[in-house]
């Protein structure tokens, strides 16, 4: 006889557990995974250490925000598809709502906000992206071939500032990975305690592919700015490998040249995103709410949020039934090594253009960025404190200088 279900098997209880984490989980994706492990492996024993490690490996293998995808899978394991949605809502909505409110305030009262504060947030973005480049390069580019792939990707994107360049670089890096790398077979593991039928998995993957290919075609045929916006966010969510910071160059290439969001607003919002808990992908909610064209306000924020996270749901649901095959496929692992090196290059290129060129205008800006970088990397200062400090410092420098 099976044991009676516990209270936290209901989607509502899953939502409440993840809501608490969504309100308190500062520190980025690695910290989020640590919070999840403590809550659901150590404390609640939803799954074993080895199964949790396997789940993290799967979500790092897929494009998208790994910590959010782990949360979706944990909710799925506890309360089915509704549990996955509940976990995502609880973990994501707190920071998304704050960022939408920030975007609306910046739009309505931006003239009343001292320009130095906004510039201070742009300078903070330099420190945040530099920290991400350094950390990701150490992890994903540990040898000369991958360092060269990183540098080559950065150079190509900077020399070819055209739509689609990032996608082409990622695809080329995958081919290079197949030719250059020969990963070792993985060791024995413990199967994941999540059941989705292969047929359902294929349907989810087919829906992912149909939307990825069909949205840009439909947007062009209907000449719909709203569909173009949804396509831009969906495509970004489908192509982000290696961490949430990689969405920066992909989103910037779509929303700024199209005139949907100014570069100043883009970087200020990216800096403010560092101050909120939860996933970095909620930056999409800020951008959607800040739009000047297709949609804006609450509707734009929610559309951007749903569009950038939709690929994560579809890929997690679609990949779970086939994870046993995926984890043993050495060719896919080799391609992923090349892709991961290239996305570090994309972020390196974004660190220069538009982040550095838009924010570092004086020696004082460089000094502030350097102080923020040291505070984040070596001082281990809480990100929200660094955000506050950079905003105040930017305002002070604007008054003094």
N, C-alpha and C positions, 0 to 999 in steps of 0.2 A: 504493500500500500504506500502510495507516495505521500510525502508530508504536505500538510495544508499550506497554501500560498501565504507568504508573509505580506504585511501591509505595503511594503515598498515594491511589490509587484505591480501596483496600479500606476497608470501613467501620471496621475496627479501626484503621487508620492515621489515618482522619478523627477517630475518637474520641480517639486519643492527642494529636493536634494541638490539638483543642479542649479537652482536659483541661488541657493546659498553660496555655491562655488562661483557663480557668475557675478555675485556682488563682492566677493573677497579675493578672487584669484588674480592677483597682480604678478607681473614678472615674466610674461611671455610664455611661449608654447612648452618649453622644457619644464618651467615651473608648473604649468597646468598639468602636465603628465604626472608630475610628482604629487600634486594635490589629488588627482584621480586615483593614483595608486594607494595613497594613504587612506582615502575614503572608501574605495570599493574593493580593494584587495586586502589591505591590512585590517581595516575596521569592520567592514560589512561582509567580507569574504564572498563577494559575488562571483569571483573567479580566482584561479590560482595565479601565483607569480609567473609561472611559465606561460600560461594562457594570456595573461596581460602583456607580457613581453612580445608574444606572437602577434597580438592585436596591434600593438604599437608599431611593430615591423611592417605589418600590412598597410597601415595608414601612412607610414613614411614612404612606402613604395608607390602609393597613389598620388596623383596631383591633388592639391587642395590643402587646407589647414589641418595638419595632422592631429592636433589636440582636439579640435572640434569633431573630427571624424571618429576619434577614439570615443568621445562622449556620445556621439550618435550610436556607435556600435554597442556601447555599454547599455544605453537605454533600450536598444533593440533586443539585447539578450535578456532584459528584465521584463519588458512589457510589449514586445513586438514593435510593429511599425509606429504605433501611437507612442510607445515609450521612446523611440528614437526622436520623434518630433518634440516630445516633451523635454527630453534632455537638451536638445538644441535650443528650444525656446528659453528654458531656464538659464542656460549658460550664456546665451547671446544677447537676449533682449535688454538686460540692464545697461550694458555699454552702448548698444545701438540707440536706445532712447536718449541717453545723455548726449551722444554725438549729434543726433538729429536736433535736439534742443540747442546745442552749441551752434550748429549751422544756421538755424532760424534766427538765433540771437545775433550772429555775425552778419546775417543779411539785413535784419531790421535795424540793428543798432551799431552796425560796423563803423559808421562815421563817428560815433561817440567813443569808440574804443581807441585809445592812443595807438598810433601806428607802430610805436616801438614794441608794444606787447606782441603784435602780430609778427613783427620782424624777429623778435626773440624766439618765437615758436618755429619760424623758418630756420633759424640758426640751430635750434635743437635738432631739427630733422637731419642736419649734417652729422651731428654726433651719433644719432640713433642709427643712421644708415652705415656710417663708418664702423660702428660696433658690430652691426649685422654682417658686413662684408668680412671683417676680421674673423669673427667666430665661424661663419660658414666656410670661409677659405681654409681655415685650419682643419675643419671636419671633412669637407668635401673635396679639397684639392691638396692632398698630402704628398703627391709625387709630381715629378716634372711633367709628364704628359697631361695631367689634369690642370696643372698651373698654366701650361701653354694653351689648353682649351679655354680656360677662364680668360686669359689675356686676349686671345683671338676673338672670343665672343664679344668682349668689351669693345675692342677696336672696330669690329664690323658694325656693331649697333651705333657707335658714335659716328662712323663714316657714312652710314646709310640710314639717316633719320627719316625713314619712310614707313608708311603703314605696312604692317606685316613682317617687318624686319626681325622682330623678336621671335615670331613663330618660326621663321625660316632658320634662324640661328639655333633654336632648340631642336628642330628636326635634323639639321646637319650635325649637331653634337651627338644626337642619338646614333646616327650612322657612324660617326667617328668612334663612339664607344664600342660599337660592334666590332670594328676593325682593330682597336687598340688594346682592349681589355679582355682578360680571361679569368673571371672570378671563380673562386673555389666553391665546390658544392656545399650547401648548408647542412648543418648537423641535424640530428633527430630533434623532434619538437613535440609539443602537446597540441592536439587539435583544438580549434576554437569552439567554445560551447554555444554556438549560434547556428541556428538551422534556417537556411533559405534554400529552396529547391533550385537545381540548375536551370529549370525552365523559367522560374521567376527571375533568377539572376540574368539570364539572357534578355528578358524583356526590359529590365532596368538598364542594361548596357545599350540595348537598341534605342531606347528612349534618349539616353545620353547622346548617342551618336546622331540621332535625327535632329535633336535640338542644336547640336554644335554645327551641323552642316546646314540645317534648314533655317535657323534664325536669320543669318545674314542675307540669305536669298529672299526670304519673306520680307525682311525690312526694306530691301532694295525694290522688290516688285511693288510693294504697297506704298513706298516712299514715306514710311512711318518713322519719325524721329524717336518715338517711344520704343518701338521694336529695335531700332538701332542702339538705343541706350541699353536695353535688356541684353542684346547680343554682346555688347562690349563687356558688360559685367559677367555674363555667363562664360564668355570665352576666356576671360581672365581667370575665373574660378576653375576652368578646365585645364589651364596650362601652367599653373603655379606649382613648381617643384621646389622643394628645399626650404620652405618656410614662408610665412605671411609677408615678410618684407619684400619678397620678389614680386608681389603684385604692384609695387610702386611704379616700375618702369612700364609695365603692361597697361595699367590704368592711365598713367600720365599720357601715354601715346594716343589714347583714345579721347579722353575728356578735355584735355587742354587744347590740342590743335583744333578740335571741333568747336571750340568756344563755349562749351557747356559749363566749364568751371575755369576761373582764372588761375594762373600758376601760383599767385600769391595765396589765394584761398586754398588751393590744393595742398601746398606745403604747410600752411598754418593748421589745417585740419589734420594732416599727417602727424604734426608735432603734438597736437592736442590728444590724438588717439593714444599716445604713449601714457597718458595720465589715467586712463580708465581700465578697469579689470576686464577679463574676458578676452576673446579672440581678436587679433589685429584686423581680421577681415571685416569687422564692423566699421572700419573706415569707409566701406562702400555705402553705409547708411548716411554718413556725413556728406559724401559726394552727391548721392542721390537727392538729398535735401537741399544741396547748394546749387543744383542745376539752374542754368539760365535758359535752357531750351526745351528739351523733350518733356520732362516732368520736374517738379520741385516740391519742397515742403515735405509734409508727412508722407504723401503718396510716393514721391520720388525716392525718399529715404527707404521706405519699405520695399519698393520695387528693386532698388539697387541691392539691398540686403538679401532678398530672396533669390535674385538672379545670380549673385556671386556664390551663394551657398548651395544652390540647386545641384550643380555637378557633384558636390561632395556626397549628398544623399544618394544620388544615382550610382556613383562609382562604388561607394561602400556596399550598398545593397547588391550591386551587380558583381562585385569582385569576391565577396565572401564565399559563394559556393565553389569558386575556382581557385581559391588561395593555395590549395595543395599543389596544383599544377604551376601556378605563378611562381611560388617560392622555389621551385626546382628548375625553372626555366633560366638557364645561365645566359642565354642570348638577351633576354629582357633585362637581366641584372646588369649585363655589360653596357647595354644602351643607356640604362638609368645612370650608370657611373658617368658617362659622357654628358648626359643632360644636366645632372646636378652640378658638374663643373661649369657648364655654360651659364646656368642661371646665376651663379656667383658672378660671372662676368657681366651679365645684364645688370645686376645690382651695382657692380663697380662702375659701370657706365652711368647709371642713374645717379650715383654719388657725385659724379662730376657735372653731368647735365641731366636734369635741371637743378639738382639740390644745391651743389656748391656754387654754381654760377649765379643762382638767384638769391642766395643768402649771404655769402661771404663777400661783402662789398668794401669793408674797411679792415685795418689791423685789429680793431676792437672786436669785430665780428669773429675773426679767426680766434682771438683769445677766448671769447665766450664759448665758441664751439669746442675748443680744446679743454676748457674747464669742465664743460658738460660731459665730454667723452671720458675724461679721467674719473669724474664722479660716477658715471654709469659702469665703467669697466673695472676700476680698481677700488673706488670708494664704496661700491655696492649700495649707493644711495637709492632709495625708492624712486621709481620713475616719475610718480606724480610730484615728488618734491623737486626733481630736476626740471620738470615742465613749469612748475610755479616759479622756480628760481630764474629760468631763462626768460620767462615772460616779464618778470619784474626787472631783470637786468637789462633786457632790451628796451624797456620803457625808460629806465634810468639813463642808459647810454644816449637815447634819443633826446632826453632833456639836457644832458650835459654837453653833448656834441652838436 
